[in-house]
């Protein structure tokens, strides 16, 4: 007997008209893509589909032609416009039937809750011959696992995140791992500050950015520029060895800008450089963005927000005075102050860092005003603090 097909590629299809009009944001696909990628599965496509049988069936068929694993989310409710089951049945050329065990479970669930059972709910007890039901302990819509004759797999999950996440964790992931999941893939993400994406392209070099294995890609984010290095192993080299070799080549060029790796963010990077010291923060004109960015950390003794128009703003003589003031009243080792004032569509920022007997003050410009400018002001403050702590 041959080994089952290893599931190395995947596509995710979110079903629901509400996703296409912006009423509901599809966070499920992104969360699943992160987990699958970490398991060595190449996620080839994410898609959102309306509640139309023809559209969902066509998308399912196309996805099955390209990938080993297709996961749908949503469309498993009892109403006529919940068409994921019908679409899967159509692609598999199988007729759904009422599963007696599922029907009994559903009826008992409603009875225990003292709620009248509508016959429309019987639809949630459907199953096709090649399918297996996935238990839903947080709702009334069981999921489906379908093994295709060619070894591909379809998984149908409910849309509500509370139901989906429990089913994914308890019923799907263990089965996927046992089935044979992922290929030899590895990746590493470097998070950079103090350099723009266009400049970064010149530092890395066009030749490296055009190669395919390992692949080096840049992504501009609100708080950083990410460099992601990924590779797939082959007959001569492991994925990890390729990523490590690429890192060895790139790090000498990028090291001055790298403040974090992977999913790490500013709080992680600053905590490392604080090395046991404590911090007090005051912000004026950034609407609490700096405190929110740093979060509730034990080393953050005090995060104070002062309204720009209050009389006390003038008493401390700018960011320099505020950095020393917040350090003193917080009883912290280090004081950080940021003052942001929108002007002509951008956000000039003054940042001061008080360490020991010295206070450093710099002026920066956060691109754009409003909330975007305030967020960028907070990021600039974090970057300046990180640099001064180094």
C-alpha positions as CSV (number, residue, x, y, z in Angstrom):
1,X,0.0,0.0,0.0
2,X,1.5,3.4,-1.0
3,X,2.0,6.2,1.3
4,X,-0.8,8.9,1.4
5,X,-0.1,12.1,-0.5
6,X,1.8,14.5,1.6
7,X,0.0,17.8,2.0
8,X,2.6,20.4,0.9
9,X,0.5,23.1,-0.7
10,X,-2.8,24.7,0.5
11,X,-5.4,27.2,-0.5
12,X,-7.9,28.9,1.8
13,X,-11.4,30.0,0.7
14,X,-13.5,32.2,2.9
15,X,-17.2,32.0,2.0
16,X,-19.7,34.7,2.8
17,X,-21.2,37.8,1.1
18,X,-20.5,39.8,4.3
19,X,-16.7,39.5,3.6
20,X,-17.0,41.1,0.2
21,X,-18.9,44.2,1.3
22,X,-16.6,44.9,4.3
23,X,-19.2,44.2,7.0
24,X,-17.0,41.4,8.4
25,X,-13.2,41.1,8.2
26,X,-11.7,37.7,7.3
27,X,-9.2,37.1,10.1
28,X,-9.5,33.3,9.9
29,X,-7.6,32.9,6.7
30,X,-4.6,34.9,7.9
31,X,-4.5,33.0,11.2
32,X,-4.6,29.6,9.4
33,X,-2.0,30.7,6.8
34,X,0.4,31.6,9.6
35,X,0.0,28.2,11.2
36,X,0.2,26.3,8.0
37,X,3.3,28.1,6.9
38,X,5.0,27.4,10.2
39,X,4.2,23.7,9.6
40,X,6.0,23.8,6.2
41,X,2.9,24.1,4.0
42,X,3.1,26.5,1.1
43,X,-0.1,28.6,1.1
44,X,-0.6,29.5,-2.5
45,X,-3.8,31.5,-2.4
46,X,-6.3,33.1,-0.1
47,X,-9.8,34.0,-1.5
48,X,-13.1,35.4,-0.4
49,X,-16.3,34.2,-2.2
50,X,-19.9,35.2,-2.3
51,X,-22.7,32.8,-1.2
52,X,-23.3,31.5,-4.7
53,X,-23.1,27.8,-5.5
54,X,-21.5,28.3,-8.9
55,X,-18.8,30.7,-7.6
56,X,-17.8,28.5,-4.6
57,X,-17.9,25.3,-6.7
58,X,-15.7,26.7,-9.4
59,X,-13.2,28.1,-6.8
60,X,-13.1,24.7,-5.1
61,X,-12.5,22.9,-8.3
62,X,-9.7,25.2,-9.4
63,X,-8.0,25.1,-5.9
64,X,-8.1,21.3,-6.0
65,X,-6.4,21.3,-9.3
66,X,-3.5,23.4,-7.9
67,X,-3.0,22.4,-4.3
68,X,-3.0,19.4,-2.0
69,X,-5.1,20.9,0.7
70,X,-8.2,23.2,0.4
71,X,-9.7,24.7,3.5
72,X,-13.0,26.5,3.4
73,X,-14.3,28.8,6.2
74,X,-17.9,29.8,6.6
75,X,-21.1,28.9,4.8
76,X,-22.0,26.0,7.1
77,X,-25.1,27.5,8.7
78,X,-28.7,26.2,8.3
79,X,-30.0,28.9,5.9
80,X,-30.5,28.5,2.1
81,X,-27.6,30.9,1.4
82,X,-25.1,28.7,3.4
83,X,-23.9,26.7,0.4
84,X,-20.4,25.4,1.3
85,X,-21.7,21.8,1.8
86,X,-23.6,21.9,-1.5
87,X,-20.5,23.3,-3.3
88,X,-18.2,20.6,-1.9
89,X,-20.8,17.9,-2.8
90,X,-21.0,19.2,-6.4
91,X,-17.2,19.2,-6.8
92,X,-17.0,15.7,-5.4
93,X,-20.0,14.5,-7.5
94,X,-21.6,13.1,-4.4
95,X,-25.0,13.6,-2.9
96,X,-25.3,14.8,0.7
97,X,-27.5,12.7,3.0
98,X,-28.6,13.2,6.6
99,X,-26.2,11.5,9.0
100,X,-28.3,9.9,11.8
101,X,-25.6,10.4,14.4
102,X,-25.3,14.1,13.6
103,X,-29.0,14.6,13.5
104,X,-29.4,13.0,16.9
105,X,-26.6,15.2,18.3
106,X,-28.2,18.3,16.9
107,X,-31.7,17.5,18.2
108,X,-30.3,16.7,21.7
109,X,-28.4,19.9,21.7
110,X,-31.5,22.0,21.1
111,X,-33.5,20.0,23.6
112,X,-30.9,20.5,26.3
113,X,-31.1,24.2,25.7
114,X,-34.9,24.2,25.7
115,X,-35.0,25.7,22.2
116,X,-37.4,24.6,19.5
117,X,-35.7,22.6,16.8
118,X,-36.3,24.0,13.3
119,X,-36.2,21.5,10.5
120,X,-33.9,23.9,8.7
121,X,-31.2,22.8,11.1
122,X,-31.3,19.3,9.7
123,X,-29.1,20.6,6.9
124,X,-26.2,20.8,9.5
125,X,-26.5,17.0,9.8
126,X,-25.6,16.5,6.1
127,X,-22.6,14.5,5.1
128,X,-21.3,13.1,1.8
129,X,-20.0,9.5,1.5
130,X,-16.3,10.5,1.3
131,X,-16.6,12.9,4.2
132,X,-16.1,12.7,8.0
133,X,-17.8,15.1,10.4
134,X,-15.6,17.3,12.6
135,X,-17.1,17.9,16.0
136,X,-18.1,21.5,16.9
137,X,-18.2,21.9,20.7
138,X,-19.0,25.7,20.4
139,X,-21.8,25.8,17.8
140,X,-24.3,23.8,15.8
141,X,-22.3,23.5,12.5
142,X,-20.1,20.4,12.3
143,X,-17.1,20.7,10.0
144,X,-16.2,18.3,7.2
145,X,-13.0,16.4,6.3
146,X,-13.1,15.0,2.8
147,X,-10.4,12.6,1.4
148,X,-10.3,12.8,-2.4
149,X,-9.3,9.7,-4.5
150,X,-6.1,11.4,-5.6
151,X,-5.0,12.0,-2.0
152,X,-6.0,15.7,-1.8
153,X,-8.0,16.8,1.2
154,X,-10.8,19.3,1.6
155,X,-11.6,20.7,5.1
156,X,-14.7,22.7,5.8
157,X,-14.6,24.8,8.9
158,X,-17.3,27.1,10.4
159,X,-16.9,30.9,10.1
160,X,-17.2,32.1,13.7
161,X,-13.6,32.3,15.0
162,X,-14.6,30.8,18.4
163,X,-15.9,27.7,16.7
164,X,-13.2,27.5,14.0
165,X,-10.2,27.8,16.3
166,X,-11.3,25.1,18.7
167,X,-12.2,22.7,15.8
168,X,-8.9,23.5,14.1
169,X,-6.9,22.9,17.3
170,X,-8.7,19.8,18.5
171,X,-10.0,18.0,15.5
172,X,-8.0,19.2,12.4
173,X,-4.4,19.8,13.4
174,X,-3.8,16.4,15.0
175,X,-5.2,14.6,11.9
176,X,-3.2,16.8,9.5
177,X,0.0,16.0,11.3
178,X,-0.8,12.3,11.3
179,X,-1.7,12.5,7.6
180,X,1.7,13.9,6.6
181,X,1.9,17.7,6.5
182,X,4.4,20.1,5.0
183,X,7.7,19.9,3.2
184,X,11.2,20.9,4.2
185,X,10.8,24.6,4.4
186,X,12.4,27.2,6.7
187,X,12.0,31.0,7.0
188,X,13.5,33.8,9.1
189,X,12.2,37.4,9.4
190,X,14.4,40.3,10.3
191,X,12.7,43.5,11.5
192,X,14.5,46.7,10.6
193,X,14.4,50.3,11.7
194,X,16.1,53.4,10.4
195,X,16.1,52.4,6.8
196,X,13.4,52.8,4.1
197,X,12.3,50.0,1.8
198,X,13.7,51.6,-1.3
199,X,17.1,52.1,0.3
200,X,17.0,48.6,1.7
201,X,16.7,47.3,-1.9
202,X,20.0,48.9,-2.8
203,X,21.7,47.5,0.4
204,X,20.5,44.0,-0.3
205,X,21.1,44.1,-4.0
206,X,18.9,43.3,-7.0
207,X,20.5,39.9,-7.7
208,X,19.7,38.5,-4.2
209,X,16.1,39.9,-4.4
210,X,15.5,38.1,-7.7
211,X,16.7,34.7,-6.7
212,X,14.0,32.1,-5.9
213,X,15.5,29.6,-3.5
214,X,16.3,30.9,-1.0
215,X,13.9,33.8,-1.6
216,X,14.5,37.2,0.0
217,X,11.6,39.7,0.1
218,X,11.0,43.0,1.8
219,X,7.8,44.3,3.4
220,X,7.1,47.8,4.6
221,X,5.0,47.8,7.8
222,X,3.8,50.5,10.2
223,X,6.5,49.9,12.8
224,X,9.3,48.4,10.7
225,X,10.6,47.1,7.4
226,X,10.7,43.4,7.3
227,X,13.2,41.2,5.4
228,X,11.9,37.6,5.1
229,X,14.3,34.9,4.0
230,X,12.6,31.6,3.0
231,X,13.7,28.4,1.4
232,X,12.6,24.9,0.3
233,X,15.0,22.0,0.8
234,X,16.1,19.9,-2.2
235,X,18.2,16.8,-2.7
236,X,21.5,18.5,-1.8
237,X,20.6,21.1,0.8
238,X,18.2,21.5,3.7
239,X,15.9,24.5,3.8
240,X,17.5,25.6,7.1
241,X,21.0,25.5,5.7
242,X,20.0,27.7,2.8
243,X,18.3,30.2,5.1
244,X,21.3,30.3,7.4
245,X,23.7,30.8,4.5
246,X,21.6,33.7,3.2
247,X,21.5,35.2,6.7
248,X,25.3,34.9,7.0
249,X,25.5,36.9,3.7
250,X,22.9,39.6,4.6
251,X,23.5,40.2,8.3
252,X,26.8,42.1,7.9
253,X,24.9,44.6,5.7
254,X,21.7,44.8,7.8
255,X,22.9,44.3,11.4
256,X,22.9,48.1,12.3
257,X,19.2,48.2,11.5
258,X,17.9,44.9,12.9
259,X,16.0,45.4,16.1
260,X,13.9,42.2,16.2
261,X,13.3,38.9,14.6
262,X,10.2,36.9,13.6
263,X,7.0,38.0,15.4
264,X,8.9,40.2,17.9
265,X,8.0,43.9,18.1
266,X,9.3,47.0,19.9
267,X,8.5,45.9,23.5
268,X,10.7,42.8,23.0
269,X,13.5,44.7,21.4
270,X,13.4,47.5,24.1
271,X,13.2,44.9,26.9
272,X,16.4,43.3,25.7
273,X,18.3,46.5,25.7
274,X,16.9,47.7,29.0
275,X,18.5,44.6,30.5
276,X,16.7,44.9,33.8
277,X,16.4,48.7,33.9
278,X,13.1,50.5,34.2
279,X,11.4,53.1,32.0
280,X,9.1,56.1,32.4
281,X,7.3,57.5,29.4
282,X,5.4,60.8,28.7
283,X,3.8,61.7,25.4
284,X,2.2,64.9,24.3
285,X,0.2,65.1,21.1
286,X,0.4,61.4,20.2
287,X,-2.9,60.4,21.8
288,X,-1.5,57.6,23.8
289,X,0.0,55.7,20.9
290,X,3.4,55.2,22.5
291,X,1.9,53.7,25.7
292,X,-0.3,51.5,23.7
293,X,2.6,50.3,21.5
294,X,4.8,49.4,24.5
295,X,1.9,47.7,26.4
296,X,1.6,46.6,30.0
297,X,5.3,45.7,30.8
298,X,6.7,45.4,34.3
299,X,9.7,47.5,33.3
300,X,7.4,50.4,32.2
301,X,6.9,52.1,35.5
302,X,4.7,54.9,34.2
303,X,3.2,55.9,30.8
304,X,1.7,59.4,31.1
305,X,-0.3,61.2,28.4
306,X,-0.5,65.0,28.6
307,X,-2.9,67.0,26.5
308,X,-1.1,69.5,24.3
309,X,-3.2,72.5,25.4
310,X,-2.7,72.2,29.2
311,X,-0.7,74.9,30.9
312,X,1.7,72.4,32.4
313,X,3.1,71.5,29.0
314,X,5.1,74.8,29.0
315,X,6.6,74.3,32.4
316,X,9.0,71.5,31.5
317,X,10.7,73.3,28.6
318,X,10.2,70.8,25.9
319,X,11.0,67.2,25.5
320,X,14.3,67.5,27.4
321,X,12.6,68.7,30.6
322,X,9.7,66.2,30.2
323,X,12.1,63.2,29.9
324,X,13.9,64.2,33.2
325,X,10.5,64.9,34.8
326,X,8.9,61.6,34.0
327,X,12.0,59.7,35.0
328,X,11.9,61.3,38.4
329,X,8.2,61.0,39.2
330,X,8.2,57.4,37.9
331,X,11.2,56.4,39.9
332,X,12.6,54.9,36.7
333,X,16.2,54.4,35.4
334,X,15.4,56.0,32.1
335,X,12.9,58.7,30.9
336,X,11.5,58.9,27.4
337,X,9.5,61.9,26.2
338,X,7.8,62.5,22.8
339,X,6.1,65.7,21.7
340,X,4.2,65.6,18.4
341,X,2.5,68.6,16.7
342,X,0.8,68.3,13.4
343,X,1.9,70.8,10.8
344,X,1.0,71.1,7.1
345,X,-0.2,67.5,6.9
346,X,2.8,66.0,8.6
347,X,3.8,65.4,12.2
348,X,7.0,67.0,13.5
349,X,8.2,65.1,16.5
350,X,10.6,66.0,19.3
351,X,12.0,63.0,21.3
352,X,14.2,63.0,24.4
353,X,15.9,60.1,26.2
354,X,17.2,60.7,29.7
355,X,19.8,58.1,30.8
356,X,22.3,58.6,33.7
357,X,23.5,62.2,33.7
358,X,22.7,62.8,30.0
359,X,19.6,63.7,28.1
360,X,19.7,63.4,24.3
361,X,17.1,65.3,22.2
362,X,16.4,64.8,18.5
363,X,13.8,66.2,16.1
364,X,12.2,63.9,13.5
365,X,9.4,64.2,11.0
366,X,6.6,61.6,11.0
367,X,5.1,61.4,7.5
368,X,1.4,62.3,7.4
369,X,-0.8,63.7,10.1
370,X,-3.8,62.4,12.1
371,X,-3.7,58.9,13.5
372,X,-1.1,57.7,11.0
373,X,1.2,60.5,12.0
374,X,0.7,59.8,15.7
375,X,1.4,56.1,15.2
376,X,4.6,56.9,13.3
377,X,5.6,59.4,16.1
378,X,5.3,56.5,18.6
379,X,7.4,54.3,16.4
380,X,10.1,57.0,16.0
381,X,10.2,57.3,19.8
382,X,10.7,53.5,20.2
383,X,13.5,53.6,17.5
384,X,15.3,56.5,19.2
385,X,15.1,54.8,22.6
386,X,16.3,51.5,21.2
387,X,19.3,53.3,19.5
388,X,20.2,55.2,22.7
389,X,20.1,52.0,24.8
390,X,22.5,50.2,22.4
